[in-house]
Amino acid sequence: MTVDTLLLELGTEELPPIALDALSDAFADGIKRGLEAADIPFAEVIALASPRRLAVQVTELAAKQPDREVERRGPALAAAYKDGAPTKAAEGFARSCGVSVEALIELDTAKGTWLGFREQQTGESINALLPEILDKAIAALPVPKYMRWGDSRIEFSRPVHWLVALYGRDVVPAQALGLTAGRTTYGHRFHAPDAIALEHADDYLRALENAYVLADRQRRRERIREQVLAEAEVNEATAVIDEALLTEVSGLVEWPVALTGSFDPRFLEVPAECLISSMKANQKYFHLLDENGKLEPLFITVANIESQDPDQVIAGNEKVIRPRLADAVFFFDTDRKRTLASRLPALNDMVFQHKLGTLADKARRSAAVASFIAEKIGGDVAHAKRATQLAKCDLVTEMVQEFAELQGIMGRYYAARDGEAESVAVALEEQYLPRFASDAIAQTPTGKALALADRLDTLTGIFGIGQRPTGAKDPFALRRASIAVINTLVKGELDLDLRELLTLATEQHSNLPKADTLVDDVLTYMLDRFRSWGQDDGISAEMYLAVRKRPVTKPLDFARRLQAVKAFAQRDEAAALAAANKRVSNILAKQEHDGSTLVNAELLGEDAEKTLYQALGNRRESVAPLLASGHYMEALDALATLREPVDNFFDQVMVMADDDAVRHNRLALLANLQALFLEVADISELPQ
């Protein structure tokens, strides 16, 4: 079968840099799904893109679908003939197949014999199939915002100017977005603006690189990284490469050239975060640090042109950054004229949620919870109250209103300048930790108290007004808030009861429509986050369910049980004991056992049941202190030794004895076994 490379390229004006990767991946995925659905063999689908193009290369693509045998089933044989002559059903089926009745065959199946038709169907060519595949792929692109251009009714993210569709050396006859496919592409807007006629689909990357375009996204991104690091080395500094910024810059340039500029060192009097935010957000610059981790008065910009006079390009960037940094200085100086505390009245005018009041209301509610937590974990209650009071004050500062990502950071700076306690100032930044699942948690007691209280207030409030998250919507990021609370309690080793905290948080609200079931609803929702919480650490759904069966409301305790079950599941005895516990559970449920674990030793007649009874007693005595101290892993290790007496019991003892007393005694013995494991988790949920 003939194979060759397919190239598709959609030429546009500069696409949104933040959306470029998503558009490129979606375009490649759409083409891949289309080819797979058409059953056309290929080796690899490669997503390519630059600011002015979306492209896909498909290697070793077959020229057509494989020929295949198609079988159709018609009426049952009994209904196809009457007195040896074909019925209307048989004749109609034959017509639908385009043949005579004599050309039909008999198909024998398990359900009887049917009239059928079998033919060899020739696969369609890539030329015939590609237009529809291309249309569907373009229609499915996640375009952030559509626009029109000229007098056309066509809509796309940006105006489109050319379309390339090559299979090997041949142009594939296709149309899209009002364009007819050809073999002509275009290079860099300034370095190589002339048309480029591609001889073969394999020539694409090489031809564009010769025209100052790196269409390979990953290669262009790494070229930028290498250049930025090289520039930093020349300046004896360390470049800080934010991956999100690197991706955005890669979406802005086709031929990256890194250049180093500088700014007036007097700007360094402003907190480094302010300058960095300004450089990243406004100019897409990479910043540099000295050997002590201090911000250098330097920046690296990535130009989209190989200038003959780079000094002029640098000077232009230095001229642009100066007023931006001056703005940061202005915001900082303006903010410092007032204390954070003086901004408290402004929080009365900032709505948190219209049914839950203002940010001032939220601060008042959170203060009680933060104080309770601080006392429980050995923190300073007064500091926790003060931090909660000031927590949102920096939201009304000039700096944070300009750079929202500095919330908390500026609160820390301003609080420290105002003479607030160090733990209060640090907590104002730590309240936002962790920002995501793998992020660090707050380290100070005051920071932990504030971070927990703020999120618990949000969770109870939003659930309380009936706006719990759905599969598609979570506008208040309650999933993230739940994970943040769990991480803070677990990683911070805070042995706090989530039900108690939620009850206290709920009590701070008034007139919540869902108040009656609120604590249970939020608690269930938050504990359910453990289902995905430990996946990266090898915690399976079965392990989660094993612990979830227990009425555990302390996340730290929940996590320790999960780790214990995970370790237990690796043991050779795990599967057998899981199966035994499942069997016990089924027996007790079927017999509607009353739950009694009281065993009468005098009724134990078989050696195997006596041995199990003795083993359970010994294990209960040895694991009791382990369970009391939360050493669940060691407790399950001890219980693993029960495998042999449990196996022997089921092999040698008839549980459902004819004698009622003996039967109930044996059920009580099994209930003992089940209860002992349930002190940690329901291991019957594990694979058996």
PEKA-V297542 format. One record per backbone hydrogen bond with DSSP energy under -0.5 kcal/mol. NH is the residue of the N-H (numbers start at 0). CO is the residue of the C=O. Records with the same first field share a line. If there is no record, write none. Layout:
# PEKA-V297542
NH=CO + CO
This chain:
# PEKA-V297542
3=60
5=57
6=165
7=55
8=163
9=53
10=8 + 161
11=51
12=158
14=50
18=15
19=15 + 16
22=18
23=19
24=20
25=21
26=22
27=23
28=24
29=25
30=26
31=27
32=28
33=29
34=30
35=31
36=32
37=33
38=35
39=34
40=38
42=58
43=58
45=43 + 56
46=44
47=45 + 54
48=214
49=52
52=49
53=9
54=47
55=7
56=45
57=5
58=43 + 56
60=3 + 57
61=40
62=1
64=123
65=38
67=120
69=67 + 118
71=116
73=114
76=112
78=75
79=75 + 76
80=76
81=84
84=81
86=79
90=86
91=87
92=88
93=89
94=90
95=91
96=92
97=93 + 94
98=93
102=99
103=100
104=115
106=113
107=105
108=106 + 111
111=108
113=106
114=74
115=104
116=71
118=69
120=67 + 118
121=119
125=62
128=124
129=125
130=126
132=128
133=129
134=130
135=131
136=132
137=133
138=134
139=135
140=137
142=140
146=155
151=148
155=146
160=10
161=10
163=8
164=181
165=6
166=169
167=4 + 165
168=166
169=166
171=164
172=170
173=171
175=178
178=175
180=173
181=162
184=182 + 195
186=191 + 193
187=210
191=187
195=184
197=182 + 195
200=167
202=199
203=200
206=202
207=203
208=204
209=205
210=206 + 207
211=208
212=207
213=253
214=212
216=214
219=215
220=216
221=217
222=218
223=219
224=220
225=221
226=222
227=223
228=224
229=225
230=226
231=227
232=228
233=229
234=230
235=232
236=231
237=288
238=236
239=286
240=238
241=239
242=240
245=241
246=242
247=243
248=244
249=245
250=246
251=248
252=248
256=302
258=300
260=298
262=296
266=263
267=264
268=265
269=266
273=270
274=270
275=271
276=272
277=273
278=274
279=275
280=276
281=277
282=277 + 278
283=278 + 279
284=278
285=299
287=297
288=237
289=293
292=289
295=287
297=295
298=260
299=285
300=258 + 298
302=256 + 300
306=304
311=308
312=308
313=309
314=310
315=311
316=312
317=313
318=314
319=315
320=316
321=317
322=318
323=319
324=320
325=321
326=322
327=323
328=324
329=325
330=326
331=327
332=328
333=329
334=330
335=331
336=333
337=334
342=339
343=340
345=342
346=342 + 343
347=344
348=345
349=346
350=348
351=356
352=356
355=352
356=352
358=346 + 349
359=346
361=357
362=358
363=359
364=360
365=361
366=362
367=363 + 364
368=364
369=365
370=366
371=367
372=368
373=369
374=370
375=371
376=372
377=374
378=373
380=378
383=379
384=380
385=381
386=382
387=383
388=384
389=385
390=386
392=389
394=391
395=392
396=393
400=396
401=397
402=398
403=401
405=402
406=403
408=406
409=405
411=407
412=408
413=409
414=410
415=411
416=412
417=413
418=415
419=414
423=420
424=420
425=421
426=422
427=423
428=424 + 425
429=425
430=426
431=428
432=429
433=439
438=435
447=443
448=444
449=445
450=446
451=447
452=448
453=449
454=450
455=451
456=452
457=453
458=454
459=455
460=456
461=457
462=458
463=459
464=460
465=462
466=461
469=472
476=473
480=476
481=477
482=478
483=479
484=480
485=481
486=482
487=483
488=484
489=485
490=486
491=486 + 487
492=489
493=488
494=492
495=493
497=495 + 552
500=496
501=497
502=498
503=499
504=500
505=501
506=502
507=503 + 504
508=505
513=463
514=511
516=513
517=513 + 514
520=516
521=517
522=518
523=519
524=520
525=521
526=522
527=523
528=524 + 525
529=526
530=527
531=528
532=528
533=529
534=531
536=533
537=534
538=533
539=537
543=539
544=540
545=541
546=542
547=543
548=544
549=546
551=549
552=550
554=552
557=553
558=554
559=555
560=556
561=557
562=558
563=559
564=560
565=561
566=562
567=563
568=564
569=565 + 566
570=567
573=570
576=572
577=573
578=574
579=575
580=576
581=577
582=578
583=579
584=580
585=581
586=582
587=583
588=584
589=585
590=586
591=588
592=587
598=596
600=598
602=599
603=600
604=602
609=605
610=606
611=607
612=608
613=609
614=610
615=611
616=612
617=613
618=614
619=615
620=616
621=617
622=618
623=619
624=620
626=622
627=623
628=624
629=626
630=625
631=629
634=630
635=631
636=632
637=633
638=634
639=635
640=637
641=638
642=639
645=641
646=642
647=643
648=644
649=645
650=646
651=647
652=648
654=652
656=654
662=658
663=659
664=660
665=661
666=662
667=663
668=664
669=665
670=666
671=667
672=668
673=669
674=670
675=671
676=672
677=673
678=674 + 675
679=676
680=676
681=545
682=680
684=681
685=682
